[in-house]
Amino acid sequence: MHWNDGTVPMVRSRQRISFKVDRRLATFTPMNKAIVLVSGGIDSTVALWWAKRQGWRVIPLTMNYHARPRAEKSATRRILDKAGIKHLVEVPLGFVKEVGDLAKEGGSPGFLDESPEGYIPARNMIFYSIAAYYAEFLDARFVVGGHNETDPQEFPDSSPEFFRNLNRLMAKGLWSYAHRPVKVLVPLRHKKKLQVVRLGMKLGAPIHLTWSCRHDGRRPCGECSSCIERDEAFRLAGLHVD
């Protein structure tokens, strides 16, 4: 493992940065660092490439919750290889479980039976608190998440309001915030899945390597809500559907 300064992993971009950098966000020196939450899916992959295009030093962070598909983990590694990123921060979270897994163990109250497929109680409160922890001690100014416009329809902790409040909480909860502020960014918040796919194509993100299926296996099931959404977006974008 190679570290460029003893603290954060070296990022090697394989092509010249040609997209416009948002100057309002590039206000800190030396080179800004960004914690990017990655899962191996389309949204997090496009968010990763978006962060790279800002010219930031990217630090990928992934959460290994209970029964996370191995195919998703493998996709994450392949995507980071394409990005030229050698190090991945992995956080073991075996206690974090989807409602379906909790129900199998008899630990889910009945009122959660109506929750969306794949729902994890307080998921993003947990994940972004961990991201804030890494951001503060690694001196990263940004935390980037891949959440699109339609996510809040099922998951309230992916809404713009949630992230506005989360940023207020960062200001209250991080000791160094007054001098080293951390901001959560959700660059895909106004984009539907098809728009995310098209942005990924424009940025050169390897969206063909992503894994969207909620289940594990050698191939996607093609039947879960994530597979259906992915296949539709790929078809409309003129991409091959597995």
N, C-alpha and C positions, 0 to 999 in steps of 0.2 A: 504494500500500500504506500502510495507516495503522497506526502503532504507538502504543500509549497511554503508554508510558514510556521509549521508546527501546531497550527490551530485549526485550519480549515482545509478541506480537500481542494486540490488543483482542478480547475475546469479547463478543458481544452476544447474550444469551438473549432469545428472542422471547416467552417466557411466564413467568409467575411460578413460582418454585420452590416446589412444594407438597409434595414428597415429603420424608420424614424424612431428615435428614442424619446420618450416622454420626459422632457426636461423638468417638468414640475416635480417628478419623482427622483431625478438624479441630482440631488442637491448636497449630498454628503461626500466627504473625502476622508480617507482614501477610497478606493473602489468599493462600491456598495456590495453587501452580501444579502442574499435572499434565501430564506428557508422556503422550499417549495414542497408542499405535501403531494406525494406521488402514490398512485395506487396501481398503475398499469393500465388504467382506462383511458378513454379518449379525452375527457375533459382535463384530467391532471396532466396528460402528455402535452396537450396544446398549451396549457398554462405554463408548463415547464419551458417550452420553446418560446413562449411570449416573454418570460423572464429573462431567458438567454439573450433575446433580441434587445432588451433594455441595456445590455452591456454589464449586467451584474454578475458577481461571482455566486454561482448557484450551489446551494447545499440541499440535496434531496433528503426528504424525511418520509419514512413509511411506517405504518402501524400494523403490526402483526397480531390482529385480534383473533379470537377463537374461531377455528375452522375456516380461516381465510383460504380461498382456493389457491392451491399450489401453482396453477396456471397463471393466476394473477401475479404472483411473486415472480415467476419466470419472465412474464411480459415486462415487469418493471425493470428487471436486470437487462433485458435486451434493449429496451428503450434508453436506458442510461448508457449502455455501450455505444449506441448510435449518437448520443449526445457528447460522447467523449468524457464522461464523468466517471471517475474511478471508484469513488467512495459513496456508499449509501448509509445513512443513519437509520437503523432499524430498531424499533421499540417493541419489545414483547408485551402484549396486552391480553394474556390468556383469559383474564376475568371479563373482558368486554365481549359480549355475546349478542347476536341477533335475537329478536323476540322468539323466532321459531326454535332456536336452540334452547332458549330458556324454558319454553313450553315443554320441550321434550324432557327436560330435567325436573319439571314440576315447579319451576321457579318463576313463572310468569303469571301475573294477575290476569283475570279474564278480560278486563277492559282493554288490554293491549292486543287482544286477538284481532281487532279491526285495524291495527296499524298496517302501514304499507309493507310490501314484501321487502325484506332486507333491513327493516328498521332496527336500529340499535339505540336504546335509551341514552339520551344525552350525548350522543356520538360526537358532535362537533364541539361541544363544551369540553369534552375530554381531549380530543385530538388537538384543538387549538391552544389549550392550556399547555400541553406538552410542547407544541411548536413555540410558544412564547418562552418557555423554559430554555430551549435550545437557542432561540434568537437572542436572549439576553446574554448568555455566557459566551456565545460565539460572536457577539457584536454584529448581528445581522439587523439591518434596518427595516427589512420587509419580510412578511410572511405571506406567501402566495397560495391561494387555493383555487381549485378548478370546480366551480359550481356555476351551472348555466341558468338561464332564465326560467326554465320549467321545473327545476328541482324543488323550489319552495312549495309547489302545488301538493307535494307529498311530504316533504321534510321541512318543518318550520325552522330548523337550525341551519338552513342554507339560504335564508332570505336576506335581502339587503338590510332589513331592519336588524336582524340578528347580528350582522357584521358591523353595522354602525354602533350598536351597543357594545359589541366585543372590543372595538377600538377604544371606546370610552373606558372600558374595564382595563385595558392595557395601560392607560394613563394612570389609573388608580392602583394597579397591582404590581407594576414593575418598579423596583427601587431606583433603577438608573434612567427611568423614562425622561425625566426633566432634561438630562444632558444627552441621552442616547435613545431617542424615541423609536418605538417599533410600531409599524403600521401594517394591518392586515389588508391585503389587496385581493379582489375577486374580479379579475379582468374579463370573465366570460358572463358576468351577471345579467347582461342585456342581450344575450345570444341564445337562440334555440339550438337544438342539437345539430341541425343541418348547417347553421351558420358557424358553429364550432368546428365542424368537419371542414368546411370551406376555408376557415381561417387556418386550420392546421395544414391544409394543402398549400396555402399561400406561404406559410412560414417554413415549409419543408419538414414538418413534424412527421415521424414514422407512424402514422395512425394505423397502418396496416399491421403493425406489431402489437397493437393494444388488445387487451382482453376485457370484454364487457360482461360476459355471462356471469350470472350469480352462482353458478354451479361449477364444480371442478370436472376435469376430463381432458381428453386429447383434443376434442373439438367442442365449440360452443353448442349448447342445447338447441338454440334457435327458437325456443318457446317462452323463455322468461321475459319479463317486461323490458329488461335491459337489452337482450338480444333483439327483440322486435324493434325497439327504438333505434338501435345501431344499424340494423339491416335497412330500415326505411331511409335513414339519413345517408347511408352509403349509396343506395340506389339513386336517390335524388341528386346526389353529388356526382354520379357517374362512375362510382368506384365498384370494384368487384366485391361481391358478398360471398363470404366463405360458406 
